[in-house]
Amino acid sequence: MILHYGVVDIHVNNIKLDQTCGFFIDRINKRMVCTFKVSEKFAAIQVGTFGEPDPEEGEGYCPYSDLPKHSARLADLIAQWQLPPHVVEIMRKSFRISPFSVYDLPDLETYYKGRVVLLEDSAHGMLPNAGLGLGAGLEDVGVLAELMKRFPDYKDLSTVLRLYSAIRVPTATGYSQISRMSAEQYYATTFGATGNHFLMRLFIGSMNIGLYVPIKEVYDCPTIVARAIEQEKVDQSQIKQIIEIRFGADLVESAVIDFKEEWQN
Ligand SMILES: Cc1cc2nc3c(=O)[nH]c(=O)nc-3n(C[C@H](O)[C@H](O)[C@H](O)COP(=O)(O)OP(=O)(O)OC[C@H]3O[C@@H](n4cnc5c(N)ncnc54)[C@H](O)[C@@H]3O)c2cc1C
């Protein structure tokens, strides 16, 4: 899927935009346009299309250099989708348009190997529909920084990376799954286009007033890291106990050494 973002000066172009956010979703043809009134002066527009060619080499994330060509092309396209004239006008008069290819990275089982560690989108690039991607990346950074603070010695690097991955994989995988679910909801027609549209309005309305899904809580990195360290101590002592009961105390020491060596590799 390609998303195009346009930015327009509504004041100069005399475009009247009442809503802060407008979502125009065509579930049958799987296409969507959103408008955002950023201030009295500026607005943004997002146009989502399937089946368009990927942005040309070097154009991804960068504004189009041939602005008149793309503003006319996209405005004509959404005019065919029968959007309100002011929405078409926002696209036509945009002074900057940037294309984004949207990818959904497969869920990874670990975010590190040896001394290489993945953070943010490189670890869990997710669909943008739930608005969780950036926050997830900041959480990665917070957790890694907290672990490095607690284990500053280079020889503990393997512990830092192992705990980082153990803490972040389940959380970020959960966010990716929520994002996939939200993306599906945008175009779902399980109850007919109107039925699903009503449900989505209900869902977003409930979310805005804190019903149905809890509003995301602050991700408290120091507490989360402290808990993971405690949990690991408990896990290790339980493993020790099991080995001791099954194979005797002598084996515990060599098993712990093997285990440490394995992680360090
Ligand atoms: C359309 C869209 C809407 C989104 N909406 C939201 C939202 O509402 N809320 C939210 O929380 N998240 C949102 N996200 C997700 C958020 O933007 C990302 O999760 C976040 O930007 C990831 O940060 P990052 O540092 O991992 O990667 P990026 O922000 O992608 O940064 C990577 C940088 O590396 C540069 N780069 C790439 N290759 C090279 C190279 N070879 N050499 C040098 N530089 C290179 C890129 O140009 C880029 O600047 C959205 C994403 C998209 C695409």
The ligand as a Tripos MOL2 file, in Angstrom:
@<TRIPOS>MOLECULE
LIG
   53    58     1     0     0
SMALL
NO_CHARGES

@<TRIPOS>ATOM
      1 C1          2.2850    6.7530    7.0600 C.3       1 LIG1
      2 C2          2.7620    6.5050    8.4550 C.ar      1 LIG1
      3 C3          2.0230    6.9950    9.5480 C.ar      1 LIG1
      4 C4          2.4560    6.7620   10.8480 C.ar      1 LIG1
      5 N1          1.7250    7.2370   11.8890 N.ar      1 LIG1
      6 C5          2.1350    7.0090   13.1570 C.ar      1 LIG1
      7 C6          1.3850    7.5140   14.2640 C.ar      1 LIG1
      8 O1          0.3450    8.1420   14.1100 O.2       1 LIG1
      9 N2          1.8540    7.2530   15.5170 N.ar      1 LIG1
     10 C7          3.0030    6.5390   15.7300 C.ar      1 LIG1
     11 O2          3.3720    6.3250   16.8920 O.2       1 LIG1
     12 N3          3.7340    6.0660   14.6950 N.ar      1 LIG1
     13 C8          3.3360    6.2940   13.4280 C.ar      1 LIG1
     14 N4          4.0810    5.8180   12.3760 N.ar      1 LIG1
     15 C9          5.2740    5.0310   12.6600 C.3       1 LIG1
     16 C10         6.5240    5.8850   12.9420 C.3       1 LIG1
     17 O3          6.6810    6.8650   11.9330 O.3       1 LIG1
     18 C11         7.7340    4.9320   12.9430 C.3       1 LIG1
     19 O4          7.4710    3.8740   13.8370 O.3       1 LIG1
     20 C12         9.0000    5.6440   13.3830 C.3       1 LIG1
     21 O5          9.2470    6.7470   12.5440 O.3       1 LIG1
     22 C13        10.1530    4.6460   13.3150 C.3       1 LIG1
     23 O6         11.3380    5.2940   13.6390 O.3       1 LIG1
     24 P1         12.7060    4.7010   13.1280 P.3       1 LIG1
     25 O7         13.7450    5.6030   13.6800 O.co2     1 LIG1
     26 O8         12.7870    3.2490   13.4180 O.co2     1 LIG1
     27 O9         12.6450    4.7680   11.5400 O.3       1 LIG1
     28 P2         12.4670    6.0280   10.5860 P.3       1 LIG1
     29 O10        11.7060    7.1380   11.2450 O.co2     1 LIG1
     30 O11        11.9440    5.4470    9.3080 O.co2     1 LIG1
     31 O12        13.9510    6.5290   10.3940 O.3       1 LIG1
     32 C14        14.8690    5.8460    9.6010 C.3       1 LIG1
     33 C15        15.7250    6.8870    8.9310 C.3       1 LIG1
     34 O13        16.8300    6.2440    8.2970 O.3       1 LIG1
     35 C16        17.0130    6.8330    7.0280 C.3       1 LIG1
     36 N5         17.7000    5.8450    6.1910 N.ar      1 LIG1
     37 C17        17.1890    4.7160    5.6410 C.ar      1 LIG1
     38 N6         18.1330    4.0840    4.9460 N.ar      1 LIG1
     39 C18        19.2670    4.8060    5.0640 C.ar      1 LIG1
     40 C19        20.5890    4.6480    4.5840 C.ar      1 LIG1
     41 N7         20.9360    3.6150    3.8610 N.pl3     1 LIG1
     42 N8         21.4780    5.5910    4.9210 N.ar      1 LIG1
     43 C20        21.1670    6.6390    5.7060 C.ar      1 LIG1
     44 N9         19.9190    6.8380    6.1980 N.ar      1 LIG1
     45 C21        18.9790    5.9360    5.8700 C.ar      1 LIG1
     46 C22        15.6180    7.1670    6.5500 C.3       1 LIG1
     47 O14        15.6420    8.1600    5.5640 O.3       1 LIG1
     48 C23        14.9830    7.6660    7.8490 C.3       1 LIG1
     49 O15        15.1840    9.0340    8.0520 O.3       1 LIG1
     50 C24         3.6640    6.0360   11.0590 C.ar      1 LIG1
     51 C25         4.3990    5.5600    9.9680 C.ar      1 LIG1
     52 C26         3.9580    5.7840    8.6700 C.ar      1 LIG1
     53 C27         4.7600    5.2720    7.5000 C.3       1 LIG1
@<TRIPOS>BOND
     1     1     2 1
     2     2     3 ar
     3     2    52 ar
     4     3     4 ar
     5     4     5 ar
     6     4    50 ar
     7     5     6 ar
     8     6     7 ar
     9     6    13 1
    10     7     8 2
    11     7     9 ar
    12     9    10 ar
    13    10    11 2
    14    10    12 ar
    15    12    13 ar
    16    13    14 ar
    17    14    15 1
    18    14    50 ar
    19    15    16 1
    20    16    17 1
    21    16    18 1
    22    18    19 1
    23    18    20 1
    24    20    21 1
    25    20    22 1
    26    22    23 1
    27    23    24 1
    28    24    25 2
    29    24    26 1
    30    24    27 1
    31    27    28 1
    32    28    29 2
    33    28    30 1
    34    28    31 1
    35    31    32 1
    36    32    33 1
    37    33    34 1
    38    33    48 1
    39    34    35 1
    40    35    36 1
    41    35    46 1
    42    36    37 ar
    43    36    45 ar
    44    37    38 ar
    45    38    39 ar
    46    39    40 ar
    47    39    45 ar
    48    40    41 1
    49    40    42 ar
    50    42    43 ar
    51    43    44 ar
    52    44    45 ar
    53    46    47 1
    54    46    48 1
    55    48    49 1
    56    50    51 ar
    57    51    52 ar
    58    52    53 1
@<TRIPOS>SUBSTRUCTURE
     1 LIG1         1 GROUP 0 **** ****
